[in-house]
Structures are given as structure tokens and as C-alpha cells.
Amino acid sequence: MSPRQEPAPGGPSALRAAIARQEVTGPTAGLCPGYAQANLVILPREWAFDFLLFGLRNRQACPILEVLDPGVPHTQAMARGADLRDTLPRYRLWQNGELVDEPLDIKHLWRDDLVSFLLGCSFSFDDALVAAGLPVRHQEMGRNVPMYCTSLPAAPAGRLSGPLVVSMRPMAPEMVEHARRVSGAFGEAHGEPVHSGDPAEIGIADIGRPDYGDAVTINPGEVPVFWACGVTPQAAVAASKVEMAITHAPGHMFITDLRAEDLAGSSLISCAA
């Protein structure tokens, strides 16, 4: 089970500073309530157009919030001046489609040709679900959200292809429509669920063994509810044998300065100068 940690007081900037000091290294679900979180994908410039196209073709799984210029590690729209090289709790390094390391910072890996993409994250609407009286089991249990590879293909783009990855939150069947309405307002954070009910219908053989994150309790009478997930690009990096990529470790997100409601019903794609 992934460790959970409490952030330093003071909001997103204080939490990012604590992460940069490696005082916070666990999943970010439930940290900085009310603020949007973001997935991270960093690729060499020669792969950047393919990924931009992949994001546009798979907007529910990969809602692009900000794109930085090659070699620029500092965000503008999501948190002005924040350094993406050390302000996520844990990263993943991929080489030729293989996961080779999970470092706590990536300054030693930085190159002038690297292009960074920040993508919307479902953690951004978890607080809205809780406020609506809906369960968010991974927060209740202090765990990372469970995530699964499905049999549903993402739309390919250029050299990139792979399966859709989903996150799961269990709840009573009568709550699903309410959850759909609440999360559906967050179009830049994966929006409404893509499936609820039988996991086998989307190719998940064992709901108790997630591909990423931690298993959570599904109480009697509850059904699993699945949302498109920002780990989908990592599955594409692996399937497409990308020679080099850096991503967030699943569940270890970038904490933005945006309020979560800023991602409701908006289109925030920003290209930093």
C-alpha cells in the first residue's frame, strides 16, 4: 500500500516546496483540498506533436492544460514559475517503453529538447464528490486510487497507441448518476465516468488487483465506477516503445495554483512562452 503524508500548511506553494525538499513523497490524493492537480508527461521534442495529437484525440483521458516550450521546466498557467523537475513527489523514467526508474526529482535527467505537458487529473473533482455526499474510498482509506488497464483502445496518433487506463471509485448504484453529474462538470479533469458495473465488460479481470495504485474495499451492494485516467499516456509510452519519456508516478501529481472549480466546464490549454 502506498504511504500517505500530510502537506505542510500554507497551500499549494508550501506543499510544492515540501515536495522539492523531499519531505512529501507519497500520493497526493486529498492534499491541498480545493486545488486542481495535474498529470505530467515529458517527451523529446520529436515526439511532442504526436503526443499533442494523442491528447486532442483522447481528450477525456488526456485533457491538456499546459504545454511548455522545449527545454523550459517552469510552468506559467498552472503555477507561475514552479519547477516541474522537483515539485512532484515521484516521477517515472521510461526508456524504449520500459520503466527503468522512479526518482524523486529529475534535474539530473533534464535536456534542452524536452517538452512538458500537464494534463487534468480526477483528484481535482474528488472534493466535489465528497461535498455532494458521494464516497471517495481511496481518500477514506488513506490509499492511492486504484487504476486499471482496459481492453478499450485509446485513439492512436502518429507513433503513439495503447489502451485506455481508468481509475475506480466504488459506490452504491443509486449514486452513480449523481456522480456522473458532479464529475461531468469537470471537463478538464476527465469529466464523467466511462463505465460502471461489471469490470469484465471493459477487460478488467480482477478488480482486487489494480495495475497501478492500491486496491480499495468495495462494500456489499456497491458497484465500481470507472473514469478515464491520466496514466493512459504511460500505457501508450510503454506500448509504443518511446525511446525516452518522463511521467509522474501514478497518483503522485503536480499541485497547481488553480482552484478545482476552474477546471469545471472550461478549456484551459495554454502554451507557455
N, C-alpha and C positions, 0 to 999 in steps of 0.2 A: 504494500500500500504506500502511495506517495505521501511524504510528510507535508503537513500544513503548517504555515507560520503566520504570525500576526505582523502587520506592517508597522513601521514607525509612524507616529502621529504626524499630521501636517498635510495630508492629501497626496495626490499623485507625485508631485515633485520630490517630496520627502521619501516616498516609497521607492521611487526610481533611484534616489541617492543611496538608500539602504541596499538595494539590489546591486548597485555598482560597487558597493563595499563588500558584497557577497555575504551580507547579513541575512538576506532572504533568498533562498534557493529553491523553494518548493512551488507547487501550483498556485496560481493567482485567483482561482475561483473564490469569490466572496471578499476579496481585498479591495479597498477603496470603493465601498458601495456607492452607486450612483454615477460612477465614471465608466466611460467606454473602455474596453480592452481590444487589443488587435493582435492578429496573427502576423507572422513575419516570414517572408520569402526573399532571399538574396541570391541572385544569379549573375553569372558573367554577362556582359553587355550583349554578346552574340546570341544569348538565349532570351533576352528581355522582351523582344517583340513577340516571340512565341508565347511567353507567359502572359503578357498583356492580353493577347488574343484569347488565351485559355481562360483568363479571368472574365473577359467580356462574354464568352460563350457559356460560362458556368457561373453566372452572377450570384446564384443562391449559395453555392459552396464557396465562392471566391469573390466576395464583394470588395473591390479595390477602393481603398480610402485615400491612399497617398502613394505616389511614385517619386523616388528621388533620382537625381542625376547620377550618372556613373561616377563612382569614387566618392560620393557625398554620403556620410554616415549620419548626418544630423537632420532630424525631422523639422518640418515647418508647420504644416497644418494640424497635425495631431498633438504635438507638444513642442513648441518652438525651441530649437536648439538642443533637444535631447539627443544623446549619442546612442544609436542603435547597437553599438558594439559592446556595451556593458550594462544596459538598462533592462534586459530581460533576465529572469532568474536562471535560465538554462537554454542552451542552443543545441542544434544538431548540425554536424558536418557530414555531408554526403560526397562521396567520390565514386564516379561511374555507377551511380544508382545504389551504392551500398552505404549504409550508415556506419561511419568509422569512428565517431567521437561525439561526446555530449559535453562540450566545455561550458564554463560559467561566464566566459567572455570571449570575444572573437577579435580583439585588437591585433593579435598576432597573425590572424588569417586575412586581414584586410588588404584589398588590392584596389588600384585605381579604376579597374574596369567593372567593379561590382555595382549592380543596380538593386536597390532595396524597394520592396513592395510591402505596404501594410494593408491587411485585409480585416474586414469586420469579423467579430467574434461573438458567439452566442452567450458568453458570460455577460455581455452588455445588457441582455434582457432578463437575466436571472432575477435581478432585484424586482423588476416589474412583475414577473410571475409570482414572486413571494408576496408583493404588495397586493396582488389580486387574489390571494388566498390559495395559490397553487403550490404544490410541493416541488422543491428542488433538492432531490435526495442527496446528491453529492455534497451540497453545502451542509445539509443536516448531519451527514455522517463525517464531515471533515475530510473528504476524499476528492481526488481528481475525477472529472466527469468521465464516464465510460464512452469509448469511441470504437467504431467497428468499420471494417471494410465491407462493402456490399457487393452484390452481383450487378448493380446498376452502373453502367459506364458513364464517366464524365464525357462531355463533348470534346473530341480531340481538337488540337490546334497546332499546326506545324508539326514539330517533332514531339510534342507532348501529348500523352494519353494515359489513362489509368482509370481505376474505379472511383466511384463516389464513396467518400467516408462520411459517416454520420455520428452525431452524439446522441445520447439517450437519457431521457428523464421519465421515470415511471409515475403514473398517476391513475386515479380511478377513471373508468371510461367516460363518465358523465362530465369530467373536467376537460376532456380533450378539445372540444370545440371552443371553450373559453381560452385555453392555452393557445389555440390557433389564432384567435382574435388578438390576444395580447402580444404574442411574439410576431404576428404578421405585420404589426405596425413598425417593426424594426427591420425595414427592408435592407439596410446596410449592415445588418448583423445576422444574416442568414434567414430572417423572416419566419414564415410559418413552417410547421413540420412537413416533412416529405412522406412520412408513413407513420401509422400507429397500428398496434396489434401484432400479429404473427411475425416474428423476426425472419422466419424461413422464407417469407414472401419476397424479401429483399436479399436473400442469400446469407443470412446470419445463422450459423448452425448452432452456436452455443451462446446464449445471452449472458451466461455467467462467466464467460472468458473473453473480455473485450480485447481487441487488437492493440489499443492504446488506453492509457488511463487506468482507472480502478473499477472493479465490479461494485455495484451497489445493490441494496436489498430491494426486491420487488415484492411488495406485500400481497397477500391473498386478495384477489379481486381487482388488482391493478393491471394495467397494460403498459408495455413500453412504448414511448413516443419518441420518434427519431427526427432530428434536424440535420440538414446539410452542415458539414463541418469543414473548418479551415485547415484540417490536416489532409484534405483531398489533394492539395498540391504536393505534399510529401509522397503520397502514393504515386503521383504522376512522375515525380523526380526518380523514384525507385523503378517504376515500370519502364520509363523512357531512357534509363541509364545515363542521366545527365552527368557530365564529367565532374562538375563541382557545383555544389549548392550549399547554402546555409539557411536553416529554418529555426523557428522556435522549437523547443521540445514540447510535445503535446501537453496542453494545459498550462504552460509557462509563458504567459502573454506579456505584451507591451502594454503598460498602463498609460493611457492617453490623458490629456488635459480636458478632453471633451466630456460633457455630461452625456450619459447614456441616451437621454431623450433626443440629443442632437442627431442620433442615428435613426430616429423614427421618421419614416416617410420622406427621406431626403436622398440626394445623390451628391456625395462629397468627394468624388475623385479629384485629387489635387496632385499636380506635378510641380515639385519644388524647383526653384530656380537656382 
